[in-house]
Amino acid sequence: CAMAGSLRGEVLNLYKNLLYLGREYPKGADYFRSRLKAAFLKNKDVKDPEKIKQLIARGEFVIKELEALYFLRKYRAMKKRYYSDDKE
């Protein structure tokens, strides 16, 4: 069925995006990769398109959370760099 095929593509894209973001994960890329793999494997037999869509939505939420985390981390590091220079 075409529906399942397009969802499969979405799931693969999601996995790739998360894997890419996981490279900067604070606890390390390997830690992130094993957790990610486990999460995807746990749901690999889900056949209901609605359930799959919910899982994809959860994954996209995780992506947004990770991006926010990284952005804040970079922002804080930058801020610290600038403000510590002011104090000298």
Buried (B, 14 or more C-beta within 10 A) or exposed (E): EEEEEEBEEBBEEBBEBBBEBBEBBEEEEEEBBEBBEEBBEEEEEBEEEEEBEEBBEEBBEBBEEBEEBBEEEEEEEEEEEEEEEEEE
